Amino acid sequence: MTATSRLPILWSIAGHDSGGGAGLSADQRAADAMGVHLCPVVAAVTAQNSQGVQAVVPIDASTLEAQLAALALDLPPRAIKTGLLGSVAAIKAVARWVDHFRAATPTGEDPHRQLALVIDPVLGASAGGAAFADPAVLGAYRKLLIPRATVITPNRLEAARLLAWPQASHALDQGLLPEMARQLQQMGARGVVITGGDGASAWCTSTTAHALDWLLTPHASGWLTAPRVDTFHTHGTGCTFASGVAAALALGHVEADAVVLAKMLTHHALSHSHAAGPGPGPVMAGSGFATGPAHGGAPLPCLGLGEDLPWRLTQPAGDGLFQRFTPPADGLYGIVPTAARIHDALQAGWRCLQLRHKPAEGLHKHLNDSVQACSRFNAQLFVNDHWREALALSTASQPPLGLHLGQEDLLRMSADDHALLLSARHRIMLGLSSHSLWELARAAGCAPSYIACGPVQATTTKDMPWRPQGTDNLQWWITHSPAPVVAIGGLLTPADVQRFAANQPAALCVVRGMGEHHDDMAQTLEALRHAVTAGQLEAQERIPAPLP
């Protein structure tokens, strides 16, 4: 960001908290931490302190409209976040301005990318006191705001009120959150996050130390989890989370990635909360949230598969479910399509290889020959895609056989398939692909042997919809991943390898750049090894930018 460039603009239309903990005060801290410019629009004034809310006074419609009209003249938003609105008139004003800005969406483009709308349905104070929503306000949310929402972020009680569910019997039942989210999405919201940090889980004892949110977006869904922060000071948590989502959307992230970043922001804010009175003090969002746990940042959340909790939470020894991946001494990981190429690569000196043999024809022979050859050379072998056939050949011998799977493969598996894969975890390595923040979070939840980040450069080896990650995003992966990270995609030349070796990934994956036959592979391998060494000499400790 240069001195003359402009930060993305986020409008927060919310309440003023006289105690400085929640509402626009929390929104401002979150926006500053995320690197966006906040325009705080006062929709209501509250009389409150750390122990509760004594009064809520909605701003009159003309004053609210004047604020919005003034901002529209020269500070148009990339995203709008709402908090405490307090009146039907305020809800109508928000809907009207959302429609105004989205009307400028170019033909064929997504209105939610033109203007994102994040709804934090503040219907009552977590600290107690005055109620914020009567039946008319609830009806206006359902009719006017939810159908326009890019993301809505209710807690469990708020979701139950919006759905008119009996709160006592439903709202705290963890297993019903997916259905609650589906019903909110059916009301028109594109994305839904029902937050669960406000109550301990009774689902299973292994989750009581984790805050569980249910995520439902066009790109990803599942349980998004992070370690629960043990603090009394939680005022402004929901505001911080919703503002984090809105800020990330303003910066151009898709909904699922925005929620991952907001989860990290909120965890960090809770970790830095402080007392400001006898009641719960404010959470304090700060820009260091995404610098990585080693530098005081938040941990990466974990995302589960389907409606299952992340394996890291439900399986014993969650930090080491599968066999350990030992990074190759030369930092290179070759990917070839046949057993013959495996043999050539081993003869040339490669010691970490993947068999990417797509056809079913001849698969068993390619697998068997590759396993035997790598065993003779004490080389690590990963098998792409054909996990069931590979499991049949795997043994407890060293080095253990590895599987490399895409996340679409995991999602296609049945519960029995997952159980079979997990039952073999003591004798196999598991590598998982990832191309986005939510896929990184999902991979982390599976506690694999390594996580692949890619494509780091543009590639024609596979038809992929993902933008190249580049060195900055690779560094972000390495800093935040709980498993070793390998770089994959577009590494064709020694210069490519040297550039990304400076990030010091666990390995660099080479496909077409390996060479075509044994002699060619041997010469190429020597050049690639020199490139890895040169890149590592350029390396220095890097703290990634706050956002990828």
Secondary structure, 3 states (H helix, E strand, C coil): CCCCCCCCEEEEEEEEECCCCCHHHHHHHHHHHHCCEEEEEEEEEEEEECCEEEEEEECCHHHHHHHHHHHHHHCCCCEEEECCCCCHHHHHHHHHHHHHHHCCCCCCCCHHHHCEEEECCCCECCCCECECCCHHHHHHHHHHHHHHCCEECCEHHHHHHHCCCCHHHHCCCHHHHHHHHHHHHHCCCCEEEEECCCCCCCCCHHHCCEEEEEEECCCCEEEEEEECCCCCCCECHHHHHHHHHHHHHHCCCCHHHHHHHHHHHHHHHHHCCCCCCCCCCECCCCHHHHCCHHHCCCCCCEECCCCCCCHHHHCCCHHHCCCCCCCCCCCEEEEECCHHHHHHHHHHCCCEEEECCCCCCCHHHHHHHHHHHHHHCCCEEEEECCHHHHHHHCCCCCCCEEEEECHHHHHHCCHHHHHHHHHCCCCEEEEEEECCHHHHHHHHHCCCCEEEECCCCCCCCCCCCCCCCHHHHHHHHHHHCCCCEEECCCCCCHHHHHHHHCCCCCEEEECHHHCCCHHHHHHHHHHHHHHHHHHHHHCCCCCCCCCC
